[in-house]
Amino acid sequence: MSIDCSILIPAHNEVGYIEACLEALLASDVTGAQVEVIVMANGCTDATVDTAQGYEARFTTKGWPLTVLDIAQGGKMSALNAGDATARHAARIYVDADVIVSPLLVAQLAEILETDVPRYASGGPVVTVAQSAFTRIYARFWESLPFCTHGVPGFGVFAVNGAGRARWGAFPDIISDDTFVRLSFAPSERVRVPATYRWPMIEGASRLIKVRRRQDIGVAEVKALYPALWANHDQLSEDVLPMWQRALRDPIGFSAFAFVGIAVRLPHSRQERWARGR
C-alpha cells in the first residue's frame, strides 16, 4: 500500500523537456494510491502551457488528474508555492520538468512516505549528457563525489510526506530549493529508494561554470540564512575514497572538475546569481 500523493512540476519554458517528463510519469507503475499531477508553468513565453495541457486526456485515462497552472510571473519558488496551494494530498513529490523518472520511482517514493514521522525521500540520480564532450568528462568525475554516491542528494526529484512538509511554510525566496528542503531533515530521516531517475547535466563548459556558480551561491545562501539547518549536512562516510585517490583513478575527469571549480571563483557578474543552464 502506498500513500496518496501530489506530483508538482515547476516549469519555465520547458518545451522539448517536459514532454519526456510527462511521458515517464504516464509510464509509472503505481497501485493502491491516488496520484495527481500539477504543472506550474511560470513566466513561460513558449508553448509549455499548451504542451502540458495536451496531456490532460491521457492522464485522465490513467486515473491521475493533471492540472496545469498558467502563472504569469516567472520564479521557481513562487511556482512551488502555487503548486502547494493547489495540491490535494499531503504527501508531495517535487519533480523538475527536465527529469525523467523510472517506472518504479513514484511507487517507491510513495511507499516510503507512508509514515506518521517526518520523511524525505529521493531516488538514485543518473546523470545524462547529450552532446558536450567536456560535460561528459566533468560529469564522470562529479558522479564520484560523496554527495552523489552517499546519502540522498535529491537534486531534480525530492519527496516529503505531510509531517515532513510541515517543517516549513511557504518556500522562501532563495535559489536552492532542493538544498533547503534536504537540510530540513536529519540524515536519519532521509531515504534513498532503489529506483532511479535521469537528470540532464548542463551542456558546455561556459554554461556549466555559470550554473555551478549559481549552485554554489545557492548553497552558501542556505547556510547563511538558515545556519541551524547546516547541522543536517551529511558527514563523510568512512568508506568514501579521498579526493586524491579519485583524482588518480580519473585524472582527466578531475582536471575538468578542478577547472570548473577554479573558474567559478573568478570575478563574475552579479547577474549570474540567476544564470539558467539553457
TORVORO-171337 format. One line per 4 residues: their letters; for each residue x, y, z of N, C-alpha, C. Coordinates in steps of 0.1 Angstrom, whole numbers, plus 5000, padded with zeros to 4 digits. Atoms other than C-alpha are relative to their C-alpha. Example, Ala and Ser with C-alpha at 12.3 -4.5 7.8 and 13.67 -1.06 7.14 Angstrom:
# residues 2
as = 5009,4988,5000,5123,4955,5078,5009,5012,5000 ~ 4991,4989,5000,5137,4989,5071,4992,5011,5008
END
This chain:
# residues 278
msid = 5008,4988,5000,5000,5000,5000,5009,5012,5000 ~ 4992,4987,5001,5013,5035,4991,4990,5011,5004 ~ 5007,4988,4996,5002,5069,5003,4996,5008,4988 ~ 5004,4991,5011,4982,5092,4981,5010,5012,4999
csil = 4990,4990,5001,5004,5119,4967,4998,5010,4988 ~ 5000,4990,5010,5007,5151,4946,5013,5001,4994 ~ 4987,4998,5007,5034,5154,4920,5000,5014,4994 ~ 5000,4986,5003,5044,5190,4915,5012,5003,4991
ipah = 4989,4998,5010,5064,5201,4884,5001,5015,4997 ~ 4998,4986,5004,5076,5237,4882,5006,5000,4986 ~ 4996,5000,5014,5081,5246,4845,5001,5014,4995 ~ 4998,4987,5007,5096,5277,4828,5006,4997,4987
nevg = 4995,5002,5014,5099,5274,4790,5007,4987,4999 ~ 4995,5013,5000,5103,5237,4791,4996,4991,4988 ~ 5003,5007,5012,5091,5227,4756,5013,4993,4995 ~ 4989,5008,5004,5114,5199,4744,5006,4992,5012
yiea = 4996,5007,4988,5119,5187,4780,4988,4994,5007 ~ 5011,5004,4992,5085,5185,4797,4993,4988,4994 ~ 5007,5012,5006,5072,5160,4771,5005,4987,5005 ~ 4994,5013,4995,5096,5133,4782,4997,4998,5015
clea = 5003,5000,4986,5090,5142,4818,4986,4994,5002 ~ 5014,5004,4998,5052,5137,4815,4998,4986,4994 ~ 5001,5013,5005,5056,5106,4793,5005,4989,5010 ~ 4995,5009,4990,5077,5090,4820,4990,4998,5012
llas = 5010,5001,4990,5051,5098,4846,4988,4991,4996 ~ 5011,5008,5005,5024,5082,4824,5004,4985,5000 ~ 4995,5013,5000,5046,5051,4823,5002,4994,5014 ~ 4997,5004,4986,5049,5050,4861,4990,4989,5004
dvtg = 5008,5011,4995,5036,5018,4878,4997,5002,5015 ~ 5004,4997,4986,5017,5027,4909,4986,4994,5002 ~ 5013,5006,4997,4989,5007,4926,4997,5004,5015 ~ 5004,4997,4987,4969,5014,4957,5001,5014,5005
aqve = 4999,4986,4996,4973,5051,4958,4994,5009,4989 ~ 5005,4989,5009,4956,5082,4943,5012,5010,4998 ~ 4989,4991,5004,4980,5104,4924,4994,5011,4992 ~ 5003,4988,5009,4976,5139,4909,5013,5006,4996
vivm = 4988,4993,5005,5000,5158,4888,4996,5015,4997 ~ 5002,4986,5002,5003,5196,4888,5012,5006,4993 ~ 4989,4993,5007,5024,5215,4863,4998,5015,5003 ~ 5001,4986,4997,5032,5250,4875,5008,5008,4989
angc = 4993,4993,5011,5041,5268,4842,5001,5015,5005 ~ 4998,4987,4995,5056,5301,4853,5008,5009,4991 ~ 4993,4990,5009,5065,5331,4831,5004,4994,4987 ~ 4996,5007,5013,5065,5309,4800,4997,5009,4988
tdat = 5002,4993,5013,5070,5325,4766,5000,4991,4989 ~ 5001,5010,5011,5069,5293,4747,4987,4992,5002 ~ 5012,5007,5000,5043,5266,4743,4999,4990,5012 ~ 5000,5009,4989,5049,5249,4777,4985,4997,5005
vdta = 5013,5002,4995,5013,5255,4789,4991,4991,4990 ~ 5007,5008,5009,4997,5242,4757,5005,4985,4999 ~ 4995,5014,5000,5020,5212,4756,4996,4992,5011 ~ 5004,5008,4988,5013,5202,4791,4985,4997,5000
qgye = 5014,5002,5001,4976,5207,4786,4996,4989,4990 ~ 5002,5011,5010,4978,5183,4757,5000,4986,5006 ~ 4999,5013,4994,4985,5155,4781,4988,4997,5010 ~ 5011,5002,4990,4953,5160,4802,4992,4988,4998
arft = 5009,5011,5003,4932,5134,4785,5007,4986,5003 ~ 4993,5012,4997,4959,5107,4788,5002,4998,5015 ~ 4999,5001,4985,4964,5114,4825,4987,4997,5006 ~ 5013,5003,4995,4927,5113,4830,4997,4985,4998
tkgw = 5002,5015,5002,4926,5078,4814,5008,4992,5010 ~ 4992,5008,4990,4954,5067,4837,4994,5001,5014 ~ 5005,4998,4986,4934,5080,4867,5007,5010,5008 ~ 4993,4990,4993,4958,5107,4876,4996,5014,4995
pltv = 5004,4986,5005,4942,5142,4873,5012,5008,4998 ~ 4989,4990,5003,4965,5167,4856,4995,5014,5000 ~ 5003,4985,5000,4963,5204,4864,5011,5008,4995 ~ 4990,4991,5005,4982,5230,4845,4998,5014,5005
ldia = 5001,4986,4996,4987,5263,4862,5008,5009,4991 ~ 4993,4990,5009,4995,5292,4839,5002,5013,5008 ~ 4996,4990,4991,5013,5316,4862,5008,5011,4992 ~ 4994,4989,5008,5022,5350,4846,5015,5003,5004
qggk = 4987,4996,4995,5052,5357,4868,5009,4988,5001 ~ 4989,5010,4999,5084,5337,4865,5005,4999,5014 ~ 4994,5002,4987,5101,5322,4895,4997,4986,5006 ~ 5003,5013,4995,5105,5287,4908,4994,4999,5013
msal = 5005,5001,4987,5098,5294,4944,4985,5004,5001 ~ 5014,4996,5000,5065,5312,4937,4992,4989,4993 ~ 5007,5011,5007,5056,5283,4913,4998,4989,5010 ~ 5001,5011,4990,5063,5258,4941,4989,5003,5010
nagd = 5010,4996,4990,5041,5278,4965,4986,4999,4993 ~ 5013,5001,5007,5013,5279,4939,4996,4986,4999 ~ 5003,5014,5001,5016,5242,4934,4995,4994,5013 ~ 5004,5005,4987,5014,5235,4971,4986,5005,5004
atar = 5013,4995,4997,4984,5257,4974,4989,4993,4993 ~ 5010,5007,5008,4966,5237,4947,5000,4985,5004 ~ 4999,5014,4998,4977,5202,4958,4990,4995,5010 ~ 5010,5005,4991,4951,5180,4974,5005,4990,5010
haar = 4995,5010,4991,4973,5154,4990,5012,5005,5008 ~ 4990,4995,4991,4996,5159,5020,5014,4996,4995 ~ 4987,5004,5005,5025,5139,5005,5003,5006,4987 ~ 4997,4992,5012,5043,5158,4978,5013,4994,4994
iyvd = 4988,5004,5008,5068,5147,4951,5003,5011,4990 ~ 4996,4989,5008,5086,5176,4935,5010,4995,4989 ~ 4992,5005,5012,5100,5169,4900,5003,5011,4991 ~ 4996,4990,5010,5120,5192,4878,4995,4996,4986
advi = 5006,5002,5013,5105,5195,4843,5009,4993,4990 ~ 4991,5007,5009,5136,5181,4826,5005,4987,5005 ~ 4996,5013,4994,5138,5150,4848,4991,4989,4994 ~ 5008,5012,5004,5127,5115,4836,5001,4989,5010
vspl = 5001,5010,4989,5116,5092,4863,4999,4986,4994 ~ 5001,5014,5004,5120,5054,4860,4986,4995,5004 ~ 5014,5004,4997,5087,5034,4861,4997,4997,5015 ~ 5003,5003,4986,5090,5024,4898,5003,5011,5010
lvaq = 4996,4990,4990,5102,5056,4913,4989,5006,5008 ~ 5011,4994,4993,5069,5072,4921,4994,4990,5011 ~ 5006,5010,4991,5056,5040,4937,5009,4998,5013 ~ 4990,5002,4989,5088,5035,4958,5000,5013,5010
laei = 5000,4988,4992,5087,5071,4970,4987,5001,5008 ~ 5013,5000,4993,5050,5069,4979,5000,4990,5011 ~ 4999,5011,4989,5057,5037,4999,5008,5005,5012 ~ 4992,4995,4989,5084,5054,5019,4993,5011,5008
letd = 5007,4989,4994,5062,5084,5026,4989,4996,5009 ~ 5011,5004,4993,5036,5063,5042,5004,4997,5015 ~ 4996,5001,4986,5045,5070,5078,4996,5013,5007 ~ 5004,4988,4992,5035,5094,5106,5011,5009,5004
vpry = 4989,4992,4997,5070,5106,5112,5005,5007,4988 ~ 4996,4992,5012,5086,5133,5090,5010,4991,4992 ~ 4992,5008,5009,5102,5117,5060,5003,5008,4987 ~ 4996,4994,5012,5122,5129,5030,5006,4988,4992
asgg = 4995,5011,5009,5130,5106,5000,5003,5005,4986 ~ 4997,4997,5014,5145,5106,4966,5005,4986,4994 ~ 4994,5012,5006,5159,5081,4941,5014,5001,4997 ~ 4986,5000,5004,5192,5073,4925,5002,5008,4987
pvvt = 4999,4992,5012,5202,5101,4900,5009,4993,4990 ~ 4991,5004,5012,5216,5090,4866,5002,5012,4992 ~ 4996,4987,5007,5234,5120,4851,5001,4997,4985 ~ 5000,5002,5014,5228,5123,4814,5007,5012,4993
vaqs = 4994,4990,5008,5248,5143,4788,4998,4997,4986 ~ 5004,5003,5014,5236,5146,4752,5011,5003,4990 ~ 4991,4996,5011,5264,5164,4733,5014,5003,5005 ~ 4988,4994,4996,5292,5181,4752,5010,4990,5005
aftr = 4990,5009,4995,5324,5161,4755,5006,5005,5013 ~ 4995,4995,4987,5337,5184,4783,4990,4997,5011 ~ 5009,5002,4990,5305,5180,4802,5000,4985,5004 ~ 4999,5014,4997,5307,5142,4799,5012,4996,5009
iyar = 4988,5003,4992,5342,5142,4813,4998,5005,5014 ~ 5002,4994,4987,5332,5166,4841,4990,4991,5008 ~ 5011,5007,4993,5300,5146,4849,5005,4986,5005 ~ 4995,5013,4996,5320,5113,4851,5007,5002,5014
fwes = 4993,4998,4987,5341,5127,4880,4990,5005,5010 ~ 5010,4994,4991,5312,5147,4895,4991,4989,5007 ~ 5008,5011,4995,5292,5114,4899,5008,4992,5011 ~ 4992,5007,4990,5321,5101,4921,5000,5007,5013
lpfc = 5000,4993,4987,5316,5128,4947,4991,4994,5010 ~ 5008,5006,4989,5303,5117,4981,4986,5005,5000 ~ 5014,4994,5000,5273,5140,4976,4991,4991,4991 ~ 5008,5008,5009,5262,5117,4947,4999,4986,5004
thgv = 4999,5015,4997,5274,5083,4959,4994,4996,5014 ~ 5005,5003,4987,5262,5085,4995,4989,5010,5004 ~ 5011,4991,4995,5232,5099,5013,4989,5001,4989 ~ 5012,4999,5008,5201,5112,4995,5001,5014,4994
pgfg = 4997,4986,5005,5212,5142,4972,4987,5007,4996 ~ 5013,4994,5002,5176,5149,4959,5000,5010,4989 ~ 5001,4990,5011,5186,5172,4930,4991,4995,4989 ~ 5009,5004,5010,5158,5171,4904,4988,4993,5004
vfav = 5011,5007,4994,5135,5149,4925,5001,4999,5015 ~ 5001,5003,4985,5126,5150,4962,4986,4999,5004 ~ 5013,5002,4995,5096,5139,4981,4999,5001,5015 ~ 5002,4999,4985,5082,5146,5016,4985,4996,5003
ngag = 5014,5003,4996,5052,5133,5035,4994,5012,5007 ~ 5007,4989,4994,5027,5155,5053,5007,5005,5012 ~ 4993,4996,4988,5046,5155,5086,5013,5007,4996 ~ 4987,4993,5005,5078,5165,5066,4997,5013,4994
rarw = 5003,4987,5007,5061,5192,5046,4997,5011,5011 ~ 5003,4990,4989,5050,5208,5079,5012,5006,5006 ~ 4987,4995,4995,5087,5215,5086,5001,5015,4996 ~ 4999,4986,5004,5083,5248,5067,4987,5005,4994
gafp = 5012,4994,5005,5056,5271,5055,5001,5002,4985 ~ 4998,4997,5014,5059,5288,5021,5015,4998,4997 ~ 4986,5000,5004,5091,5282,5001,5006,5014,5000 ~ 4994,4987,5000,5114,5311,5008,5006,5004,4987
diis = 4994,4995,5013,5128,5333,4980,5015,4998,5000 ~ 4986,5003,5001,5161,5316,4977,5003,4992,4987 ~ 4996,5007,5012,5180,5298,4949,4998,4985,5001 ~ 4999,5014,4999,5184,5263,4961,4989,4993,5008
ddtf = 5011,5007,4993,5151,5247,4970,5003,4986,5004 ~ 4997,5014,4996,5165,5212,4970,5009,4999,5012 ~ 4991,5000,4988,5193,5221,4995,4992,5004,5012 ~ 5008,4996,4989,5168,5239,5017,4991,4989,5006
vrls = 5009,5011,4995,5144,5210,5018,5008,4988,5005 ~ 4992,5011,4996,5170,5183,5021,5005,5002,5014 ~ 4994,4997,4987,5187,5200,5051,4989,5003,5011 ~ 5011,4998,4990,5153,5205,5068,4997,4986,5007
faps = 5002,5013,4994,5156,5168,5076,5014,4994,5004 ~ 4988,5006,4995,5182,5149,5096,5004,4988,4991 ~ 4996,5012,5009,5202,5122,5077,4992,4988,5003 ~ 5008,5012,4996,5183,5096,5096,4985,5000,4995
ervr = 5014,4998,5005,5150,5110,5082,5000,4999,4985 ~ 4999,5000,5014,5162,5108,5046,5002,4986,4994 ~ 4999,5014,5005,5157,5077,5025,5002,5001,4985 ~ 4997,5002,5014,5172,5068,4991,4994,4987,4995
vpat = 5006,5012,5005,5150,5043,4972,5008,4995,4989 ~ 4992,5006,5010,5165,5019,4947,4997,5005,4986 ~ 5003,4995,5013,5146,5033,4917,5008,5013,4996 ~ 4992,4989,5005,5164,5059,4895,4992,5010,4993
yrwp = 5006,4990,5009,5157,5090,4876,5012,5006,4992 ~ 4990,4995,5009,5175,5106,4847,5000,5016,5001 ~ 4998,4986,4998,5189,5141,4853,5010,5006,4991 ~ 4990,4996,5010,5205,5161,4825,5009,5011,5006
mieg = 4990,4990,4996,5237,5180,4833,5001,5010,4989 ~ 4999,4988,5009,5243,5214,4817,5011,4997,4989 ~ 4991,5002,5011,5259,5212,4783,5010,5011,4998 ~ 4990,4989,5003,5292,5231,4776,5007,5006,5012
asrl = 4992,4995,4989,5320,5244,4798,4995,5014,5005 ~ 5004,4986,4995,5308,5281,4799,4987,5000,5007 ~ 5013,5001,4993,5272,5273,4808,5001,4992,5013 ~ 4998,5008,4988,5284,5247,4833,5006,5008,5011
ikvr = 4994,4991,4990,5305,5273,4850,4990,5009,5006 ~ 5010,4991,4996,5277,5297,4852,4990,4994,5010 ~ 5010,5007,4992,5252,5272,4866,5007,4995,5013 ~ 4993,5005,4988,5278,5257,4890,5002,5012,5010
rrqd = 4998,4988,4992,5285,5293,4903,4986,5003,5007 ~ 5014,4998,4995,5247,5297,4908,4997,4990,5011 ~ 5003,5011,4990,5245,5264,4927,5008,5003,5012 ~ 4992,4997,4988,5274,5274,4950,4994,5011,5008
igva = 5007,4989,4993,5257,5307,4957,4988,4996,5008 ~ 5012,5005,4993,5225,5289,4965,5003,4992,5013 ~ 4997,5008,4988,5241,5265,4989,5005,5010,5011 ~ 4995,4990,4991,5260,5294,5006,4989,5008,5006
evka = 5012,4992,4996,5227,5313,5008,4992,4993,5011 ~ 5007,5008,4990,5210,5285,5027,5008,4999,5013 ~ 4991,5000,4989,5240,5282,5050,5000,5013,5008 ~ 5000,4987,4993,5239,5319,5058,4987,5003,5006
lypa = 5013,4996,4995,5202,5323,5062,4994,4990,5010 ~ 5006,5011,4992,5194,5290,5079,5011,4992,5006 ~ 4989,5007,4995,5225,5281,5099,4997,4988,5008 ~ 5004,5011,4992,5206,5257,5121,4998,4987,4991
lwan = 5002,5012,5009,5198,5235,5091,5014,4993,4996 ~ 4988,5006,5004,5235,5230,5084,5005,4989,5008 ~ 4997,5011,4992,5237,5206,5112,4996,4987,4994 ~ 5005,5012,5007,5218,5182,5089,5008,4996,4988
hdql = 4991,5003,5012,5246,5183,5063,5006,4986,5002 ~ 4994,5014,4999,5259,5147,5055,5014,5001,5004 ~ 4986,5002,4996,5291,5138,5072,5006,4989,4990 ~ 4993,5010,5009,5317,5119,5051,5000,4986,5006
sedv = 5000,5014,4995,5313,5082,5054,5015,4995,5000 ~ 4986,5006,4999,5344,5061,5063,5004,4993,4988 ~ 4997,5008,5013,5342,5042,5030,5002,5009,4988 ~ 4998,4990,5011,5345,5074,5009,5014,5001,4996
lpmw = 4986,4998,5005,5376,5075,4988,5004,5015,5001 ~ 4995,4986,5000,5397,5106,4994,5001,5006,4986 ~ 5000,4993,5013,5397,5132,4966,5012,4996,4992 ~ 4988,5003,5007,5433,5124,4957,5000,4986,4993
qral = 5001,5014,5006,5425,5087,4951,4991,5000,4988 ~ 5009,4999,5011,5396,5096,4929,5006,5007,4989 ~ 4993,4993,5011,5418,5120,4910,5010,4991,4993 ~ 4990,5009,5006,5444,5093,4904,4992,4990,4991
rdpi = 5008,5009,5008,5416,5070,4891,4995,5006,4987 ~ 5006,4993,5012,5403,5096,4867,5006,5014,4999 ~ 4993,4987,5000,5429,5124,4862,4994,5010,4990 ~ 5007,4991,5010,5411,5138,4831,4987,5005,5006
gfsa = 5012,4996,4994,5378,5139,4849,5003,5010,5011 ~ 4997,4990,4989,5394,5156,4879,5005,5013,4994 ~ 4996,4988,5006,5411,5181,4856,4988,5009,4996 ~ 5012,4993,5004,5377,5191,4842,4993,5006,5012
fafv = 5007,4995,4987,5362,5193,4877,5008,5011,5006 ~ 4992,4989,4994,5391,5214,4890,4999,5013,4992 ~ 5001,4988,5009,5389,5237,4860,4988,5008,5003 ~ 5012,4993,4997,5353,5245,4867,5000,5006,5014
giav = 4999,4995,4986,5359,5248,4904,5008,5013,5001 ~ 4992,4988,5000,5386,5274,4897,4993,5012,4993 ~ 5007,4989,5008,5366,5293,4871,4988,5006,5008 ~ 5012,4996,4993,5336,5295,4894,5004,5011,5010
rlph = 4996,4990,4990,5357,5316,4919,5006,5012,4994 ~ 4995,4988,5006,5369,5341,4893,4990,5011,5001 ~ 5010,4989,5000,5353,5376,4892,4989,4998,4990 ~ 5011,5002,5009,5319,5375,4876,4989,5010,5002
srqe = 5012,4991,4999,5287,5395,4870,4991,4995,5011 ~ 5010,5004,4990,5262,5395,4899,4988,4994,4994 ~ 5012,5006,5007,5235,5387,4873,5001,4985,4999 ~ 4999,5014,5001,5249,5352,4872,4994,4993,5012
rwar = 5007,5006,4989,5232,5346,4905,4987,4993,4995 ~ 5012,5006,5006,5202,5338,4883,5003,4993,4987 ~ 4997,5007,5013,5220,5320,4855,4992,4988,4998 ~ 5007,5012,5004,5200,5294,4837,5008,4991,4991
gr = 4992,5009,5008,5215,5264,4822,4997,4999,4985 ~ 5004,5000,5014,5196,5266,4790,4990,5010,4997
END
